[in-house]
Amino acid sequence: MKKPITAALVSIAVAGAAHAHHGIANFDLNTDIELVGVVTEVDFMNPHSWLYLEVTADDGTVTPWRCELRGATVLRRSGWSEEMFPAGLEIRITGSPDRRDPTTCYLGTAFFPDGRSVDRYGQLTEPVREIPADRPLRLANGDPNIAGDWAAEQQVMSDPRGQSGTLVPVSVAEQLEPGELPPGVPAFPGARGTDLSFADDPVDAFWNRRPSALPLTEAGAAAIADFDGSSTDNPRLRCEPTNVIFDWTFEMDVNRIDQTETEIRMRYGSMGIERVIDLAAAEHPADIEPSVAGHSIGRWEDDVLIVDTVGFAPGILSADGRVPHSDELHIVERFSLDTEAMALTREYVAVDPLYLAGEYAGSDTVLISDLPYTGTTECEDRTYVDSPAQ
């Protein structure tokens, strides 16, 4: 019997879908495709990995193809490795075709010569979260100990092939039939059978017809008016950091926190943001150099870390939500640690009187990671760029 899907898990699923890639719209997920070829190369990277192969037609013509996989971080957390796809391996792939490039595909399932197969969202290993038995719960001064490596729970499509359904945490996907939607959760935009999947230009429809997720001021609306979601406008498609809210859980990358009694350092695995939270200062300095990370001061209140951050360079709060921010952005975060689950929950509220007519608020949770922090994963958006080897 399936376990009931709790409201808490569904809320996580909805939040995760809002942070997802738009790249699914590049593919016609209503159409199935099958390829048999020989692997020439595989590149594990963010935001998407790529498998390159040569497909030989009945007349002997050899055509180079490439198929998109998930990003390197989630693949490795799922037990995948580059060694699965050695050069010369004959492989059969089913998936969906690219809408613009006739020799690009969306990998749904890979079939290996020895009879094994793996779906796009296949979990080859179970996450192992090792929490040291001697991990102190507090520092010497009594502050909660939040140091360590942290990562959001992985998100997968409820259809293991990634063609239908929606993005949900792994723990929710285990309770669903392939492609099933949790109660109250819509299908992912662009998934098989959705309105977006039948649009003449789904990429254009995703970005240019999408309203802002928040009411904007006149200045805010003007700032986002020409945003089209391309690498010109979207920092993460340029492999650049977005902001301290978005990047903390994006790609389910592994982050690291180092902590002393006077400061907390946060290193983001996604796009490499580094923050220093000053616990000794009561006020921000007057001469802050604007940056993506801003300037943060913090204090502990009843075991909750309250972080106040200002001094941001203008940018994007949410690309998928078409929400810009100015240099007047002000973010307050509240971090609390569940010591039994070893889960670090953050609630945040962002205000920007110049661009936003309302508050940008939300929450997220990271867990002690199943993999160690290794720094920022190699990133290159190759959506419509050939491999250097071809």
C-alpha positions as CSV (number, residue, x, y, z in Angstrom):
1,M,0.0,0.0,0.0
2,K,1.3,3.5,-0.9
3,K,2.0,5.8,2.0
4,P,-0.1,9.0,2.0
5,I,1.6,12.0,0.4
6,T,1.7,14.7,3.1
7,A,0.9,18.3,2.5
8,A,4.5,19.2,3.5
9,L,5.9,17.0,0.8
10,V,3.5,18.5,-1.8
11,S,4.6,22.0,-0.8
12,I,8.2,21.0,-1.4
13,A,7.3,19.6,-4.8
14,V,5.6,22.8,-5.8
15,A,8.5,24.9,-4.7
16,G,10.9,22.7,-6.6
17,A,9.0,23.0,-9.8
18,A,9.2,26.7,-9.6
19,H,13.0,26.4,-9.6
20,A,13.3,24.0,-12.5
21,H,14.9,24.3,-15.9
22,H,12.9,25.5,-18.8
23,G,15.0,23.3,-21.1
24,I,12.3,20.7,-21.3
25,A,10.4,23.0,-23.6
26,N,13.2,22.6,-26.2
27,F,12.0,19.0,-26.8
28,D,8.8,17.5,-28.3
29,L,7.9,15.2,-25.4
30,N,4.8,14.1,-27.2
31,T,6.9,12.3,-29.8
32,D,9.0,9.2,-29.2
33,I,12.4,8.6,-30.9
34,E,14.8,5.6,-30.8
35,L,18.5,5.6,-31.7
36,V,21.1,2.9,-31.9
37,G,24.6,4.1,-32.0
38,V,28.2,4.1,-30.7
39,V,29.3,6.4,-28.0
40,T,32.0,8.9,-28.9
41,E,32.0,11.1,-25.9
42,V,30.2,12.0,-22.7
43,D,30.4,15.3,-20.8
44,F,29.1,15.6,-17.2
45,M,28.4,19.2,-16.5
46,N,25.7,21.6,-15.3
47,P,23.1,22.8,-16.2
48,H,22.8,19.6,-18.5
49,S,25.1,16.8,-19.4
50,W,25.5,15.5,-22.9
51,L,26.0,12.1,-24.5
52,Y,27.5,12.0,-28.0
53,L,27.2,9.1,-30.4
54,E,27.4,8.1,-34.0
55,V,24.4,6.5,-35.6
56,T,24.8,4.4,-38.8
57,A,21.9,4.3,-41.2
58,D,21.0,1.3,-43.3
59,D,22.9,2.8,-46.3
60,G,26.0,3.1,-44.2
61,T,25.8,6.9,-43.7
62,V,27.1,7.9,-40.2
63,T,25.4,10.8,-38.5
64,P,26.7,12.3,-35.2
65,W,24.0,12.7,-32.6
66,R,23.9,14.1,-29.1
67,C,21.4,13.5,-26.3
68,E,20.7,15.6,-23.3
69,L,21.0,14.2,-19.8
70,R,20.4,15.8,-16.4
71,G,23.1,18.0,-14.8
72,A,26.3,16.4,-13.4
73,T,25.5,17.1,-9.8
74,V,22.2,15.2,-9.7
75,L,23.6,12.4,-11.9
76,R,26.4,11.8,-9.5
77,R,24.1,12.0,-6.5
78,S,22.0,9.3,-8.3
79,G,25.0,7.0,-8.7
80,W,25.8,7.8,-12.4
81,S,29.3,8.2,-13.7
82,E,31.1,9.0,-16.9
83,E,32.5,5.4,-16.8
84,M,29.0,4.2,-17.7
85,F,29.4,5.5,-21.2
86,P,32.9,4.6,-22.5
87,A,33.8,5.5,-26.0
88,G,33.0,2.7,-28.4
89,L,30.0,1.4,-26.4
90,E,27.1,0.4,-28.5
91,I,23.9,1.8,-27.0
92,R,20.2,2.1,-27.7
93,I,18.4,5.2,-26.6
94,T,14.7,6.1,-26.5
95,G,13.5,9.6,-25.7
96,S,12.2,12.6,-27.6
97,P,13.5,14.8,-30.4
98,D,14.7,18.4,-30.2
99,R,12.3,20.9,-31.8
100,R,15.1,22.8,-33.6
101,D,18.0,20.5,-34.0
102,P,17.3,17.3,-36.0
103,T,20.3,15.4,-34.5
104,T,19.7,16.2,-30.8
105,C,17.5,14.2,-28.5
106,Y,16.2,14.2,-24.9
107,L,17.4,10.9,-23.3
108,G,14.5,9.1,-21.7
109,T,16.0,5.6,-21.3
110,A,19.4,4.1,-22.1
111,F,19.8,0.4,-23.0
112,F,23.2,-1.3,-22.6
113,P,24.5,-4.3,-24.5
114,D,24.5,-6.5,-21.3
115,G,20.7,-6.1,-20.9
116,R,20.7,-3.4,-18.3
117,S,18.8,-0.2,-18.8
118,V,18.5,3.1,-16.9
119,D,15.9,5.8,-17.1
120,R,16.7,9.5,-17.2
121,Y,15.8,9.9,-13.5
122,G,17.0,6.4,-12.5
123,Q,18.4,6.3,-9.0
124,L,21.3,3.7,-9.2
125,T,22.4,4.2,-5.6
126,E,20.5,5.0,-2.4
127,P,21.6,8.3,-0.8
128,V,23.6,7.7,2.3
129,R,23.6,10.6,4.8
130,E,26.3,9.8,7.3
131,I,26.0,12.0,10.4
132,P,29.0,11.5,12.7
133,A,28.0,10.2,16.1
134,D,30.2,12.7,17.8
135,R,28.9,15.7,15.9
136,P,28.4,18.4,18.5
137,L,25.0,20.0,18.4
138,R,26.3,23.3,19.7
139,L,29.4,25.5,19.7
140,A,31.2,26.2,23.0
141,N,29.2,29.4,23.4
142,G,25.9,27.6,23.0
143,D,25.1,28.5,19.4
144,P,23.5,25.7,17.3
145,N,26.1,24.0,15.2
146,I,25.1,24.4,11.5
147,A,28.5,23.7,10.0
148,G,28.9,21.0,7.4
149,D,27.9,20.0,3.9
150,W,24.3,20.5,3.0
151,A,22.1,19.7,-0.1
152,A,18.4,19.8,-1.0
153,E,16.6,16.6,-1.5
154,Q,16.9,15.5,-5.1
155,Q,14.0,16.3,-7.4
156,V,12.9,13.9,-10.2
157,M,10.1,13.8,-12.7
158,S,7.3,11.4,-11.5
159,D,7.8,9.7,-14.9
160,P,11.2,8.1,-14.6
161,R,11.8,8.8,-18.3
162,G,11.2,12.5,-17.7
163,Q,8.5,12.9,-20.4
164,S,5.4,13.3,-18.3
165,G,4.2,14.2,-14.9
166,T,6.0,16.8,-12.8
167,L,9.1,17.4,-10.6
168,V,8.8,16.0,-7.1
169,P,11.3,15.1,-4.4
170,V,12.6,11.5,-4.6
171,S,10.7,10.6,-1.5
172,V,7.4,11.6,-3.2
173,A,8.2,10.0,-6.5
174,E,8.6,6.6,-4.7
175,Q,4.9,6.9,-3.8
176,L,3.6,7.7,-7.3
177,E,2.9,5.6,-10.4
178,P,5.0,6.7,-13.4
179,G,3.7,10.1,-14.6
180,E,1.2,10.4,-11.8
181,L,0.6,13.9,-10.3
182,P,0.4,14.4,-6.5
183,P,-3.0,15.9,-5.4
184,G,-3.2,19.6,-6.3
185,V,0.1,19.7,-8.2
186,P,0.0,20.6,-11.9
187,A,2.0,18.8,-14.6
188,F,5.4,20.4,-15.4
189,P,5.1,23.0,-18.2
190,G,6.1,21.3,-21.4
191,A,5.6,17.8,-20.2
192,R,3.8,15.4,-22.5
193,G,0.2,16.4,-23.0
194,T,0.4,19.8,-21.5
195,D,-0.7,23.0,-23.4
196,L,2.8,24.2,-23.6
197,S,3.9,21.0,-25.3
198,F,1.6,21.7,-28.2
199,A,2.7,25.4,-28.7
200,D,4.2,26.3,-32.0
201,D,7.2,27.8,-30.1
202,P,7.2,26.4,-26.5
203,V,10.4,28.2,-25.6
204,D,9.0,31.5,-26.6
205,A,5.7,30.7,-24.9
206,F,7.4,29.8,-21.7
207,W,9.3,33.0,-21.4
208,N,7.5,35.8,-23.3
209,R,4.0,34.9,-22.3
210,R,4.8,34.2,-18.7
211,P,3.6,36.9,-16.2
212,S,5.7,38.0,-13.3
213,A,5.2,35.9,-10.2
214,L,5.0,39.1,-8.2
215,P,3.3,42.5,-8.7
216,L,5.9,44.8,-9.9
217,T,6.3,48.6,-9.7
218,E,6.4,50.5,-13.0
219,A,10.2,50.5,-12.8
220,G,10.2,46.8,-12.1
221,A,8.0,46.0,-15.1
222,A,10.2,48.1,-17.3
223,A,13.3,46.3,-16.1
224,I,11.9,42.9,-17.0
225,A,10.0,43.9,-20.2
226,D,12.5,42.5,-22.7
227,F,13.6,39.5,-20.6
228,D,13.4,36.4,-22.9
229,G,15.1,33.8,-20.7
230,S,18.1,33.4,-23.0
231,S,21.7,33.4,-21.9
232,T,21.7,37.2,-22.6
233,D,19.2,37.7,-19.8
234,N,19.4,34.7,-17.6
235,P,22.6,34.5,-15.5
236,R,22.3,30.8,-14.9
237,L,22.3,30.1,-18.6
238,R,25.6,32.0,-18.7
239,C,26.8,29.8,-15.8
240,E,26.9,32.8,-13.5
241,P,25.4,33.1,-10.0
242,T,21.8,34.3,-9.8
243,N,21.3,35.3,-6.1
244,V,21.7,34.0,-2.6
245,I,18.1,32.8,-2.4
246,F,17.8,30.9,-5.7
247,D,21.2,29.3,-5.8
248,W,21.1,27.8,-2.4
249,T,18.9,24.8,-3.6
250,F,19.2,25.1,-7.4
251,E,20.5,21.9,-9.1
252,M,20.4,20.3,-5.6
253,D,24.2,21.1,-5.5
254,V,26.2,20.5,-2.3
255,N,26.9,23.6,-0.2
256,R,29.3,24.0,2.7
257,I,28.9,26.0,5.9
258,D,31.9,26.9,8.1
259,Q,31.1,28.4,11.5
260,T,32.8,30.2,14.3
261,E,31.3,32.2,17.2
262,T,31.8,35.5,15.2
263,E,31.1,34.6,11.6
264,I,29.5,32.0,9.3
265,R,30.8,31.3,5.8
266,M,28.6,29.8,3.2
267,R,30.0,28.4,-0.1
268,Y,27.4,27.5,-2.7
269,G,28.0,24.5,-4.9
270,S,25.8,26.1,-7.6
271,M,27.7,28.8,-9.5
272,G,30.1,29.5,-6.6
273,I,28.5,32.2,-4.5
274,E,30.5,32.8,-1.3
275,R,29.0,34.6,1.7
276,V,30.3,35.8,5.0
277,I,27.8,36.4,7.7
278,D,29.2,38.8,10.3
279,L,27.9,37.8,13.7
280,A,29.8,40.5,15.6
281,A,28.5,43.6,13.7
282,A,25.2,45.2,14.7
283,E,24.9,47.4,11.5
284,H,25.9,47.3,7.9
285,P,28.8,49.6,6.9
286,A,27.9,52.7,4.9
287,D,30.2,52.0,2.0
288,I,29.2,48.6,0.7
289,E,30.5,47.5,-2.7
290,P,27.4,46.1,-4.5
291,S,27.7,42.3,-5.3
292,V,25.7,39.2,-6.0
293,A,26.1,38.1,-2.4
294,G,25.6,41.4,-0.8
295,H,26.7,42.2,2.8
296,S,25.3,40.0,5.6
297,I,25.1,40.5,9.3
298,G,23.5,37.9,11.6
299,R,22.4,37.1,15.1
300,W,21.0,34.1,17.0
301,E,17.6,34.4,18.7
302,D,16.1,31.4,20.4
303,D,18.4,29.0,18.3
304,V,17.3,30.7,15.1
305,L,19.9,32.4,12.9
306,I,18.5,35.7,11.6
307,V,20.5,37.0,8.6
308,D,20.0,40.5,7.3
309,T,21.5,41.2,3.8
310,V,21.8,44.4,1.7
311,G,24.2,45.8,-0.8
312,F,23.2,43.8,-3.8
313,A,24.1,44.5,-7.4
314,P,20.9,44.7,-9.6
315,G,19.9,41.3,-11.0
316,I,17.2,38.6,-11.2
317,L,15.4,37.2,-8.2
318,S,13.6,34.5,-10.2
319,A,14.2,33.9,-13.8
320,D,11.4,31.4,-14.2
321,G,9.1,33.8,-12.3
322,R,10.3,36.9,-14.3
323,V,11.1,38.8,-11.1
324,P,13.9,41.4,-11.3
325,H,15.6,43.2,-8.4
326,S,17.4,46.5,-8.0
327,D,20.2,47.6,-5.7
328,E,17.6,48.4,-3.1
329,L,16.9,44.7,-2.5
330,H,16.8,43.7,1.2
331,I,16.7,40.1,2.3
332,V,16.0,38.7,5.7
333,E,16.6,34.9,6.2
334,R,15.8,32.8,9.3
335,F,17.7,29.5,9.6
336,S,16.6,26.8,12.0
337,L,18.1,23.4,12.6
338,D,16.1,20.2,13.2
339,T,18.7,18.1,15.1
340,E,16.8,14.9,14.8
341,A,16.4,14.9,11.0
342,M,19.6,17.0,10.5
343,A,17.6,19.3,8.3
344,L,18.4,23.0,8.0
345,T,15.3,25.1,7.1
346,R,15.4,28.6,5.8
347,E,12.6,31.1,5.6
348,Y,13.2,34.2,3.6
349,V,11.5,37.5,2.8
350,A,12.9,39.9,0.2
351,V,11.7,43.4,-0.3
352,D,12.7,45.9,-3.0
353,P,10.8,49.2,-2.9
354,L,12.1,50.2,-6.3
355,Y,11.0,47.1,-8.3
356,L,8.6,45.0,-6.2
357,A,5.1,45.9,-5.2
358,G,5.0,43.0,-2.8
359,E,7.2,40.7,-0.7
360,Y,9.1,37.8,-2.3
361,A,8.9,35.2,0.4
362,G,9.4,31.4,0.7
363,S,11.2,28.7,2.4
364,D,13.5,25.7,1.6
365,T,15.2,22.9,3.4
366,V,18.6,21.3,3.0
367,L,19.8,18.0,4.6
368,I,23.2,16.8,5.6
369,S,24.5,15.9,2.2
370,D,25.0,12.4,0.9
371,L,28.1,13.6,-1.1
372,P,30.9,15.9,0.1
373,Y,31.2,19.5,-1.1
374,T,33.7,19.6,-3.9
375,G,33.3,23.2,-5.1
376,T,31.4,24.5,-8.1
377,T,30.6,21.8,-10.8
378,E,31.8,22.6,-14.3
379,C,29.1,24.6,-16.1
380,E,28.5,25.2,-19.8
381,D,25.2,25.6,-21.5
382,R,25.5,23.6,-24.7
383,T,21.8,23.7,-25.6
384,Y,22.5,24.7,-29.2
385,V,26.3,24.5,-29.2
386,D,28.2,21.5,-30.7
387,S,30.7,19.6,-28.6
388,P,34.3,20.8,-29.0
389,A,35.2,17.3,-30.2
390,Q,32.9,17.5,-33.2
